Amino acid sequence: MTNYFDSLAQDLKTRLAGLAAAGTIPALPDNLGAVVLEPTRDAAHGDVATNAALVLSKPLGLKPQVLGQHIAEAMRAHPAVTEAAVAGPGFVNLRLSDAFWHERLGEVLAAGADYGTSARGAGVAVNVEYVSANPTGPLHVGHCRGAVFGDALAALLEKVGYGVAREYYINDAGGQVDTLARSAYLRYREALGDDIGEIPEGLYPGDYLVPVGAGLKEKYGSRFHHQPEDAWLMPVREFAIAAMMAMIREDLAALNIRQDVFFSEYSLHATGRIDQALEALTGKGLIYEGVLEAPKGKQPDDWEPRPQTLFKASEFGDDTDRPLKKSNGAWTYFAADIAYHFDKFNRGFNRQIDVWGADHGGYIKRMRAAVTAISGGKADLDVKICQLVKLTRGGEPVKMSKRSGSFVTLRDVVDEVGKDVVRFMMLTRKNDAPIDFDFEKVTEQSKDNPVFYVQYAHARARSVLRKAEEEVAGLDLSRGGLRKAAFGRLSSADELALVRLMAAFPRLLEQAAEASEPHRVAFALYDLAAAFHGLWNKGKEDPSLRFIHADDPELTLARLSLLQAVCDVIASGLGILGVTPVEEMR
């Protein structure tokens, strides 16, 4: 599906070529990519505006106003253009006919909930990695935001034609999973009847490990009771990681998130892929033994000027070179991350998007440097940071969860307000802006609650459609019947404004996908809901604007077609956000 801005832009370029062929303007430059059509800032000036005269004035040696007049004259010959005028420094504003908008309405009805789907991404492979929480406990509300953002971004990219893989990186190597194993072993002892007392500092205290201890007892009996750590650490760790990942998958499923790939960090160590990746960098002369300069400002107590294995990250935009080995000779997390992203590249993902938490911003430069280096500049890493979520209830901070031991879990939030509310509200701000999530406000039924406002628009439109079927005999409310409606009867400014909003939806999706900003979809749905509710309210005051006219089935069918289109666009957008459109509000 091509958005109409692109179609009009292509027509404009064809007409420009015609002007050049006729000698009206000089020969055009080879690249007209900067020539675009966009919505006008003020509807009083028209429907769309083009920058063609401004972009081409210098290469053609014409003043923008003069070139703009030629463009306006050429565009007046377009069958959908009713007005064309030059404004300001050289913008050409176009007003489009009612019939043009009626055709767009027909496109919405033809596509249904698939409206906005396009091939803009041309099947390009994109890897979107999100959540990737350490498998040491339940997901918390910070993970919740990253999970929703990543999932919606993946759906948005798919909607516009990219080939998307959703991925979770399991951090199942390193000290944190050994701590998990020791914590689980303590609960195993508890399940065997030992009095474990207070959970020692440094271990995970949450009650979520109690069933893990019981599971270990069921599987191993007393085999590891009173045994030294080296006898039980590995099997307990494997069991605990599997249990944590099962819990994490259940938490994600509660949010309707199911990822395609769960990639194990441990597998990188076990298969030698870290060594292979770093050998590739060594072959490019990008790894050396050296001593880093002392950190600026106050030096950490444990810092010492010692020889290290270093990656030349500074050659690729990082602030300094980065160590790849710890003092004990083990690989750093950074080394494993290089190997992981190299593996993504080898799987065919030149475009990689990572969704990280707010505390990882300082890690971006080195990872972008590493991806550029390891791929020879063929791959690009785009990191999206999700800022914090502040949970409140009536303005007061929400208490911690006993189950987690230290934080509010994702499941706590979903169980209280539902996945649809959580998913929509997590997308009502740009990912790098903090979110205030008040349990009372997100469930109130008002215009100030965006998820209710959008869902209510869909439910209200569906309600009118059901009512019309009961009150007006002989209406064909099938999709085919609605597409045959007399759209010409839709002539009020508010009706046409509603169609314009819907017609702009495909372009909005493409722009949101290119910017990796799924929150734009939530904003667009709110604006569409507001326009629909506004039209509905005017019908309460002016009977002629109501949707159902029993004495005029033709007008009724046309307006019901408009309502069905509103439902289609809302359903399309909510599908990207992972929210279910409702048939009625309860």
VMD Tcl script that draws the C-alpha trace (Angstrom):
set ca {
  {0.00 0.00 0.00}
  {1.51 3.32 -1.10}
  {0.76 6.34 1.05}
  {-0.84 9.14 -0.92}
  {1.96 11.59 -0.15}
  {4.35 9.37 -2.10}
  {1.85 8.99 -4.95}
  {1.40 12.73 -5.24}
  {5.14 13.30 -4.98}
  {5.74 10.89 -7.84}
  {3.10 12.65 -9.92}
  {4.76 15.99 -9.14}
  {8.15 14.69 -10.29}
  {6.57 13.46 -13.52}
  {5.07 16.91 -14.12}
  {8.42 18.56 -13.35}
  {10.03 16.35 -15.98}
  {7.31 17.45 -18.39}
  {8.05 21.12 -17.67}
  {11.74 20.50 -18.32}
  {11.02 18.61 -21.56}
  {8.86 21.49 -22.77}
  {11.62 24.00 -21.99}
  {9.52 25.81 -19.39}
  {12.20 25.16 -16.78}
  {15.86 24.08 -17.16}
  {16.87 20.41 -17.12}
  {16.32 18.73 -13.77}
  {19.13 17.32 -11.61}
  {19.40 13.53 -11.53}
  {18.34 13.23 -7.88}
  {14.93 14.57 -6.87}
  {14.86 12.66 -3.60}
  {14.69 15.82 -1.51}
  {11.40 16.83 -3.16}
  {8.57 15.81 -0.84}
  {4.94 16.51 -0.06}
  {3.85 16.95 3.54}
  {0.71 18.00 5.40}
  {0.29 21.75 5.65}
  {0.77 23.21 9.10}
  {-2.50 25.10 8.80}
  {-5.50 23.44 7.14}
  {-6.61 26.89 5.98}
  {-3.68 26.87 3.53}
  {-4.58 23.55 1.92}
  {-4.14 19.84 2.46}
  {-0.54 19.23 1.40}
  {2.50 21.35 0.60}
  {5.63 20.67 -1.44}
  {9.14 22.04 -1.00}
  {10.00 21.43 -4.68}
  {10.51 25.09 -5.57}
  {12.81 25.66 -2.60}
  {14.86 22.51 -3.22}
  {15.24 23.02 -6.99}
  {15.58 26.80 -7.22}
  {19.38 26.85 -6.86}
  {20.24 23.96 -9.26}
  {17.78 25.34 -11.83}
  {18.87 28.96 -11.40}
  {15.32 30.19 -10.80}
  {13.82 32.16 -7.94}
  {11.68 29.96 -5.68}
  {8.58 32.09 -6.25}
  {8.97 31.90 -10.05}
  {9.58 28.15 -10.01}
  {6.72 27.75 -7.55}
  {4.31 29.40 -10.00}
  {5.29 26.92 -12.70}
  {4.79 24.04 -10.29}
  {1.42 25.35 -9.11}
  {0.23 25.72 -12.69}
  {1.33 22.17 -13.53}
  {-0.33 20.70 -10.44}
  {-3.65 22.41 -11.19}
  {-3.97 19.94 -14.04}
  {-4.02 17.04 -11.57}
  {-7.60 15.72 -11.36}
  {-7.55 15.69 -7.55}
  {-6.15 19.22 -7.10}
  {-8.75 21.95 -6.66}
  {-6.37 24.73 -5.62}
  {-2.62 25.31 -5.98}
  {-0.90 28.42 -4.65}
  {2.60 29.62 -3.82}
  {3.10 30.72 -0.23}
  {5.88 32.18 1.90}
  {9.42 31.67 0.57}
  {8.26 29.28 -2.15}
  {6.17 26.46 -0.74}
  {3.40 25.28 -3.04}
  {0.18 24.48 -1.18}
  {-2.36 22.11 -2.70}
  {-6.00 21.56 -1.80}
  {-7.46 18.21 -2.77}
  {-10.99 17.39 -3.85}
  {-13.63 15.69 -1.73}
  {-13.62 12.85 -4.26}
  {-9.92 12.29 -3.57}
  {-10.65 11.79 0.13}
  {-13.58 9.53 -0.64}
  {-11.18 7.30 -2.60}
  {-8.93 7.11 0.46}
  {-11.91 6.02 2.53}
  {-12.48 3.20 0.08}
  {-8.84 2.13 0.52}
  {-9.28 1.88 4.27}
  {-12.37 -0.27 3.89}
  {-10.65 -2.49 1.34}
  {-7.68 -3.12 3.63}
  {-9.51 -3.42 6.95}
  {-7.24 -3.94 9.94}
  {-4.32 -4.40 7.51}
  {-4.56 -0.72 6.60}
  {-1.13 0.89 6.69}
  {0.71 -2.28 5.67}
  {3.41 -1.48 3.12}
  {6.55 -2.81 1.48}
  {8.69 0.19 2.47}
  {11.11 -2.08 4.37}
  {11.60 -4.25 1.26}
  {12.12 -7.35 3.39}
  {15.37 -6.02 4.88}
  {16.36 -8.17 7.87}
  {16.26 -6.41 11.24}
  {17.15 -7.94 14.59}
  {15.33 -6.37 17.52}
  {16.72 -7.50 20.87}
  {14.75 -6.51 23.94}
  {14.21 -7.39 27.59}
  {17.37 -9.59 27.89}
  {17.09 -9.44 31.68}
  {19.47 -11.47 33.81}
  {17.76 -14.84 34.51}
  {17.97 -14.30 38.27}
  {14.41 -13.36 39.14}
  {11.05 -12.13 37.89}
  {10.85 -9.22 35.48}
  {10.29 -5.83 37.09}
  {8.39 -2.82 35.81}
  {11.49 -1.40 34.11}
  {11.75 -4.57 32.05}
  {8.05 -4.16 31.34}
  {8.59 -0.91 29.50}
  {11.47 -2.26 27.45}
  {9.47 -5.38 26.62}
  {6.47 -3.40 25.36}
  {8.60 -0.89 23.46}
  {10.68 -3.58 21.77}
  {7.67 -5.69 20.87}
  {5.74 -2.74 19.45}
  {8.79 -1.56 17.51}
  {9.19 -5.04 16.02}
  {5.50 -5.10 15.03}
  {5.77 -1.61 13.53}
  {8.77 -2.61 11.43}
  {6.95 -5.73 10.26}
  {3.91 -3.64 9.34}
  {5.93 -1.60 6.87}
  {7.68 -4.56 5.30}
  {10.86 -5.33 7.23}
  {11.87 -8.92 7.99}
  {12.05 -8.83 11.78}
  {13.54 -11.27 14.29}
  {12.59 -10.72 17.93}
  {15.41 -11.79 20.22}
  {16.19 -12.24 23.93}
  {19.82 -12.50 25.06}
  {20.09 -14.74 28.13}
  {22.90 -13.56 30.42}
  {23.56 -17.07 31.69}
  {27.33 -16.74 32.15}
  {29.17 -14.90 34.88}
  {28.94 -14.24 38.58}
  {25.24 -13.38 38.78}
  {24.13 -16.90 37.78}
  {26.53 -18.43 40.30}
  {24.83 -16.25 42.90}
  {21.50 -17.51 41.62}
  {22.68 -21.11 42.05}
  {23.81 -20.46 45.64}
  {20.47 -18.78 46.41}
  {18.55 -21.69 44.90}
  {20.68 -24.18 46.83}
  {19.72 -22.40 50.05}
  {16.04 -22.89 49.16}
  {16.82 -26.52 48.29}
  {18.16 -27.00 51.81}
  {15.05 -25.31 53.13}
  {12.87 -27.74 51.15}
  {14.84 -30.60 52.73}
  {13.93 -29.30 56.21}
  {16.95 -27.16 57.13}
  {16.38 -23.93 59.07}
  {18.11 -21.46 56.75}
  {17.34 -18.39 58.87}
  {17.72 -14.96 57.25}
  {18.88 -14.93 53.64}
  {22.58 -13.93 53.74}
  {23.50 -10.62 52.19}
  {24.58 -11.01 48.59}
  {22.11 -13.78 47.78}
  {18.70 -13.28 46.15}
  {16.03 -13.07 48.90}
  {12.79 -13.26 46.89}
  {10.13 -15.88 47.59}
  {10.16 -16.79 43.89}
  {13.06 -19.16 44.63}
  {11.04 -21.25 47.09}
  {9.43 -23.38 44.33}
  {12.86 -23.70 42.68}
  {14.19 -25.25 45.88}
  {11.20 -27.60 45.97}
  {11.84 -28.53 42.34}
  {15.47 -29.33 43.11}
  {14.35 -31.57 45.96}
  {11.91 -33.37 43.67}
  {14.56 -33.91 41.00}
  {17.62 -34.72 43.12}
  {16.22 -35.78 46.48}
  {18.96 -35.36 49.10}
  {21.81 -36.08 46.66}
  {23.43 -32.65 47.10}
  {22.56 -32.18 50.79}
  {25.69 -31.38 52.80}
  {27.83 -31.67 49.64}
  {30.63 -29.21 48.73}
  {29.80 -26.45 46.26}
  {31.78 -27.91 43.40}
  {29.53 -31.00 43.52}
  {26.25 -29.13 43.06}
  {26.99 -25.70 41.56}
  {26.65 -26.59 37.87}
  {23.51 -28.78 38.04}
  {21.78 -26.38 40.43}
  {22.72 -23.44 38.22}
  {21.32 -25.14 35.09}
  {18.12 -26.05 36.90}
  {17.68 -22.56 38.37}
  {18.34 -20.78 35.05}
  {15.79 -23.00 33.29}
  {13.26 -22.28 36.05}
  {13.89 -18.53 35.86}
  {13.58 -18.48 32.09}
  {10.30 -20.41 32.31}
  {9.03 -17.79 34.76}
  {10.26 -14.95 32.54}
  {8.53 -16.48 29.51}
  {5.30 -16.70 31.52}
  {5.64 -13.05 32.55}
  {6.23 -12.03 28.93}
  {3.28 -14.13 27.78}
  {1.09 -12.23 30.25}
  {2.01 -9.15 28.20}
  {1.37 -11.06 24.96}
  {5.08 -11.05 24.12}
  {6.63 -14.10 22.51}
  {10.12 -13.76 21.08}
  {11.54 -15.78 18.20}
  {15.03 -16.44 19.57}
  {16.39 -16.94 23.08}
  {20.17 -16.73 22.69}
  {22.44 -18.07 25.42}
  {25.52 -16.07 26.43}
  {26.98 -19.28 27.87}
  {26.89 -20.85 24.40}
  {29.37 -18.21 23.22}
  {31.86 -19.32 25.86}
  {31.18 -23.03 25.37}
  {31.63 -23.00 21.59}
  {34.66 -20.72 21.38}
  {32.79 -18.02 19.47}
  {34.25 -15.28 21.67}
  {37.75 -16.37 20.66}
  {36.68 -16.48 17.00}
  {35.22 -12.98 17.08}
  {38.27 -11.50 18.76}
  {40.56 -13.32 16.35}
  {38.69 -11.52 13.57}
  {39.42 -8.19 15.26}
  {43.04 -9.19 15.84}
  {43.36 -9.94 12.13}
  {42.26 -6.36 11.46}
  {44.90 -5.00 13.83}
  {42.28 -3.78 16.30}
  {43.41 -5.65 19.44}
  {46.63 -4.96 21.31}
  {48.27 -5.24 24.71}
  {48.53 -1.89 26.43}
  {47.98 0.22 29.53}
  {45.00 2.54 29.71}
  {45.30 6.06 31.05}
  {43.97 6.63 34.54}
  {40.22 7.51 34.70}
  {39.54 11.23 34.83}
  {38.55 12.65 38.20}
  {38.68 10.54 41.34}
  {40.25 7.15 40.65}
  {38.48 3.97 41.81}
  {40.18 2.24 44.73}
  {40.80 -0.89 42.67}
  {42.30 0.85 39.64}
  {45.90 0.07 38.77}
  {47.98 0.77 35.64}
  {48.40 -2.80 34.38}
  {48.88 -4.27 30.89}
  {45.57 -5.38 29.39}
  {44.15 -6.86 26.20}
  {42.45 -3.85 24.59}
  {40.13 -3.17 21.66}
  {40.79 0.01 19.66}
  {37.32 1.36 20.27}
  {38.58 4.95 20.06}
  {39.19 4.46 16.32}
  {35.43 4.01 15.87}
  {34.06 6.91 17.88}
  {34.41 5.69 21.46}
  {36.01 7.85 24.15}
  {38.77 5.36 24.95}
  {39.98 1.86 24.10}
  {38.26 -0.93 26.02}
  {39.56 -3.97 27.94}
  {38.56 -7.46 26.79}
  {39.97 -9.53 29.64}
  {39.61 -9.36 33.40}
  {42.60 -9.54 35.72}
  {41.91 -13.27 36.22}
  {42.17 -13.89 32.47}
  {38.44 -14.37 31.90}
  {36.68 -12.52 29.10}
  {34.86 -9.32 30.03}
  {31.15 -8.89 29.38}
  {32.16 -6.55 26.56}
  {34.10 -9.34 24.84}
  {31.04 -11.61 25.01}
  {28.82 -8.80 23.69}
  {31.16 -8.31 20.72}
  {30.90 -12.01 19.90}
  {27.11 -11.93 20.29}
  {26.65 -9.04 17.89}
  {29.14 -10.64 15.49}
  {26.93 -13.73 15.59}
  {23.92 -11.55 14.69}
  {25.88 -10.14 11.77}
  {26.82 -13.62 10.60}
  {23.14 -14.56 10.74}
  {22.42 -11.85 8.18}
  {21.42 -8.93 10.38}
  {23.17 -5.81 9.12}
  {20.57 -3.75 10.93}
  {20.52 -4.40 14.65}
  {18.36 -2.67 17.25}
  {19.01 -3.19 20.97}
  {16.55 -1.98 23.62}
  {18.36 -1.24 26.89}
  {17.48 0.09 30.32}
  {18.18 3.58 31.58}
  {21.40 2.58 33.37}
  {23.16 1.36 30.20}
  {23.59 4.65 28.34}
  {27.34 4.75 28.95}
  {27.77 1.43 27.12}
  {26.40 2.61 23.77}
  {29.53 4.10 22.20}
  {31.72 1.06 22.77}
  {29.11 -1.35 21.40}
  {28.47 0.75 18.30}
  {32.23 0.92 17.80}
  {32.51 -2.84 18.17}
  {29.70 -3.60 15.70}
  {31.20 -1.23 13.12}
  {34.64 -2.82 13.55}
  {33.61 -6.47 13.59}
  {31.35 -6.09 10.53}
  {33.75 -3.95 8.52}
  {31.19 -1.14 8.57}
  {28.46 -3.28 7.00}
  {26.30 -3.53 10.14}
  {24.69 -0.76 12.13}
  {23.69 -0.94 15.78}
  {20.90 1.35 16.94}
  {20.46 1.39 20.72}
  {17.18 2.56 22.22}
  {17.22 3.49 25.89}
  {14.00 3.10 27.87}
  {13.82 5.49 30.78}
  {12.38 4.74 34.19}
  {8.76 4.09 35.08}
  {7.50 5.76 38.27}
  {4.69 3.73 39.82}
  {2.17 5.55 41.97}
  {-1.31 5.03 43.35}
  {-3.24 8.25 43.80}
  {0.05 10.11 43.69}
  {1.74 7.98 46.36}
  {4.67 5.66 45.51}
  {3.73 1.98 45.19}
  {5.22 -0.35 47.80}
  {7.75 -3.04 46.97}
  {6.73 -6.60 46.17}
  {7.38 -9.33 48.74}
  {7.58 -11.91 45.97}
  {10.50 -10.17 44.29}
  {12.26 -9.17 47.47}
  {13.17 -5.70 46.25}
  {10.98 -4.36 43.42}
  {7.54 -4.24 41.82}
  {7.24 -7.04 39.31}
  {5.90 -6.85 35.79}
  {3.34 -9.50 36.71}
  {2.06 -7.41 39.65}
  {1.25 -4.57 37.27}
  {-0.31 -6.74 34.54}
  {-2.41 -8.71 37.00}
  {-3.89 -5.53 38.47}
  {-4.76 -3.48 35.37}
  {-4.48 -5.90 32.43}
  {-2.06 -6.24 29.55}
  {-3.89 -3.82 27.23}
  {-3.68 -0.94 29.70}
  {-0.03 -1.67 30.46}
  {0.99 -1.95 26.83}
  {-0.79 1.21 25.70}
  {0.34 3.34 28.64}
  {3.98 2.26 28.21}
  {3.80 3.77 24.72}
  {2.32 7.14 25.64}
  {5.77 8.70 25.94}
  {8.89 8.54 23.79}
  {11.12 5.74 25.02}
  {13.82 8.08 26.34}
  {11.38 10.11 28.46}
  {10.33 8.97 31.97}
  {6.78 7.69 32.49}
  {4.47 8.26 35.46}
  {2.17 5.24 35.82}
  {-0.61 5.86 38.33}
  {-2.76 2.79 38.94}
  {-5.83 4.93 39.58}
  {-5.47 7.20 36.54}
  {-4.76 4.41 34.03}
  {-8.10 2.76 34.86}
  {-10.34 5.82 35.04}
  {-12.88 6.35 32.27}
  {-12.06 9.81 30.99}
  {-10.52 11.68 28.09}
  {-7.36 12.07 30.19}
  {-6.83 8.30 30.08}
  {-5.62 7.65 26.52}
  {-6.13 3.89 26.48}
  {-9.76 4.27 27.58}
  {-10.32 7.11 25.13}
  {-9.08 5.09 22.15}
  {-10.80 1.86 23.19}
  {-14.03 3.79 23.78}
  {-13.88 5.22 20.25}
  {-13.70 1.70 18.80}
  {-16.45 0.39 21.09}
  {-18.69 3.41 20.44}
  {-18.35 3.05 16.66}
  {-19.10 -0.67 16.88}
  {-22.13 0.09 19.02}
  {-23.53 2.49 16.41}
  {-23.00 -0.12 13.68}
  {-24.94 -2.71 15.72}
  {-27.71 -0.22 16.47}
  {-28.05 0.75 12.80}
  {-28.49 -2.88 11.81}
  {-31.42 -3.06 14.21}
  {-33.04 0.26 13.31}
  {-32.62 0.55 9.53}
  {-33.96 -2.34 7.49}
  {-32.14 -3.57 4.40}
  {-28.70 -2.13 5.13}
  {-25.83 -4.20 3.75}
  {-23.19 -3.76 6.43}
  {-20.83 -6.32 4.96}
  {-17.46 -4.92 3.97}
  {-18.48 -5.18 0.33}
  {-21.72 -3.36 1.01}
  {-20.00 -0.56 2.89}
  {-17.49 -0.09 0.05}
  {-20.42 0.52 -2.32}
  {-21.80 3.31 -0.16}
  {-22.37 6.77 -1.66}
  {-19.25 8.39 -0.20}
  {-20.24 11.61 -1.94}
  {-22.81 12.11 0.82}
  {-19.90 12.66 3.22}
  {-19.32 16.36 2.74}
  {-19.16 18.03 6.16}
  {-15.83 19.49 7.26}
  {-15.69 17.16 10.28}
  {-16.34 14.03 8.21}
  {-13.66 14.93 5.70}
  {-11.23 15.85 8.48}
  {-11.73 12.36 9.91}
  {-10.92 10.81 6.52}
  {-7.79 12.97 6.21}
  {-6.53 11.71 9.55}
  {-7.05 8.11 8.49}
  {-5.49 8.67 5.07}
  {-2.32 10.00 6.74}
  {-1.94 6.79 8.77}
  {0.23 4.80 6.28}
  {2.72 7.66 6.03}
  {2.80 8.01 9.80}
  {3.60 4.30 10.19}
  {6.49 4.51 7.73}
  {7.93 7.56 9.45}
  {7.49 6.04 12.91}
  {9.25 2.87 11.76}
  {12.20 4.77 10.29}
  {12.53 6.76 13.52}
  {12.00 3.65 15.71}
  {9.24 5.50 17.56}
  {6.15 3.33 18.13}
  {4.74 5.92 20.53}
  {3.73 7.92 17.45}
  {1.15 5.25 16.71}
  {-0.42 5.72 20.16}
  {-0.51 9.48 19.62}
  {-2.12 9.09 16.19}
  {-4.80 6.80 17.58}
  {-5.59 9.31 20.31}
  {-5.95 12.09 17.72}
  {-8.23 9.90 15.60}
  {-10.32 9.00 18.65}
  {-10.61 12.68 19.58}
  {-11.81 13.58 16.07}
  {-14.35 10.76 16.11}
  {-15.67 11.62 19.58}
  {-15.91 15.26 18.49}
  {-18.03 14.31 15.49}
  {-20.23 12.06 17.64}
  {-20.77 14.86 20.16}
  {-21.77 17.30 17.40}
  {-24.41 14.81 16.34}
  {-25.94 15.06 19.80}
  {-26.38 18.80 19.29}
  {-27.23 18.79 15.57}
  {-29.46 15.88 14.48}
  {-28.40 16.32 10.84}
  {-24.88 15.15 11.76}
  {-25.99 11.90 13.38}
  {-24.82 8.64 11.90}
  {-28.20 6.92 11.68}
  {-31.07 8.38 9.64}
  {-33.83 5.82 9.30}
  {-35.47 7.92 6.57}
  {-32.24 8.16 4.54}
  {-30.57 4.74 4.20}
  {-28.07 6.04 1.63}
  {-26.70 8.70 3.98}
  {-26.76 6.23 6.86}
  {-24.72 3.68 4.91}
  {-22.16 6.32 3.92}
  {-21.70 7.40 7.52}
  {-21.53 3.83 8.74}
  {-18.77 3.26 6.19}
  {-16.91 6.11 7.87}
  {-17.43 4.46 11.25}
  {-16.18 1.10 10.00}
  {-13.07 2.81 8.63}
  {-12.43 4.38 12.03}
  {-12.67 0.91 13.58}
  {-10.28 -0.46 10.95}
  {-7.61 2.16 11.54}
  {-7.87 1.86 15.32}
  {-7.65 -1.93 15.04}
  {-4.63 -1.60 12.74}
  {-2.83 0.70 15.16}
  {-3.75 -1.27 18.26}
  {-2.48 -4.40 16.54}
  {0.95 -2.78 16.32}
  {0.80 -1.78 19.98}
  {-0.31 -5.30 20.95}
  {-3.64 -4.08 22.33}
  {-6.97 -5.78 21.64}
  {-9.72 -3.49 20.25}
  {-12.89 -3.94 22.29}
  {-16.43 -4.33 20.96}
  {-18.06 -2.73 23.98}
  {-16.99 -1.03 27.20}
  {-17.89 -2.74 30.45}
}
mol new
graphics top color blue
foreach p $ca { graphics top sphere $p radius 0.5 }
foreach p [lrange $ca 0 end-1] q [lrange $ca 1 end] { graphics top cylinder $p $q radius 0.2 }
display resetview
